[in-house]
């Protein structure tokens, strides 16, 4: 199925669904092409279960019935049995939010699910707050939300946020004066604990989960966290597209898809993840490092807990030029250095664990040996390996300098692209 065909199919069926609900909807035009195709295929399958001639409330009821059945198939629970809090942390995402929210409306998330969805804006200086408020207003009647004296761990939170109920789904907008993703994750976890949710999930506002990703990661999480299980963290899978850079456009080359095969515990993806609420509360919240997702997974492993990977896919964009790649690598390395410093007193084994995870954190002779080994494994990629090594070495020096100079505080946001 071509991109135009899949987009047209998804758009037409969505418009029919939306007409029945009398709501405005946007198709996620900025989303990666792979997501367009995935959505198109999902909508074709959905359309196959709809009888011709249905319209209005009948169409709405049939679509909701289909979604309920599919949710139950994936999770093993009817929607009313499913309970979780899902956070969407936002920092200056006015460009990505319209497409993210358009994709959100296409996700498999029946109204019967007893979930709280928190849009957490982190000291945004753009129009992100207004976009969220507009979305809530289109979703339903906005009611006042009293969060005063809630003990959520952030005194800068707006005293009166807004909330909307859509069936059992509860949408909340929390606005913080702290520009820190880990801070908002901790706030959300505290709220989840107060509301009695055993599962807390997080999805970034500049990525695009596939239609069944939320159901898939929730299903994996609540089953893995049950009873006396040692698993406390579940991460989704991620796949990235690279936007065409200027030189690529001039060369007339096509877009490129990059699959991140995060098939080991170290590769926790902050794009889409779920954690055991009580465990994060126990450790005092999400670590405030440049890479809070990696730090959270690292903390779990240091404590002897398990990290699992769910079959839940999210699409996004990868860096498409050397400058962005350098900034990305620098942030990753800075986050590992911060995690090492934060955990070392309680978990001295953290040094060796980080070295095992990432070759760039080893001594220089070991890094050279690792490079030679990787070249021997894939000799045809010699130029790529050498360029990547040089960029990583530059990133290591830049990250070390930034920390020594004190230029990077623990107010990190995780906006990569």
Secondary structure by P-SEA (a helix, b strand, c coil): ccaaaaaaaaaaaaaaaaaaacbbbbccccccaaaaaaaaaaaaaaaaaccccccaaaaaaaaaaaaaaaaaaacccccccccbbbbbccccccccaaaaaaaaaacccccccbbbbbbcccccccaaaaaaaaaaaaacbbbbbbcccccccccccccbbbbbbcccbbbbbbbbccccaaaaaaaaaaaaaaacccbbbbbbcccccccaaaaaaaaaaaaaacccccccbbbbbbbbbbcccaaaaaacccbbbbbcccccccccccccccccaaaaaaaccccccccaaaaaaaaaaaabbbbbbccbbbbbbccccaaaaaaaaaaaaaaaaaaaaaccccccaaaaaaaaaccccccaaaaaaaaaaaaaacccaaaaaaaaaaaaaaaaaaaaaaaaacccccccccccc
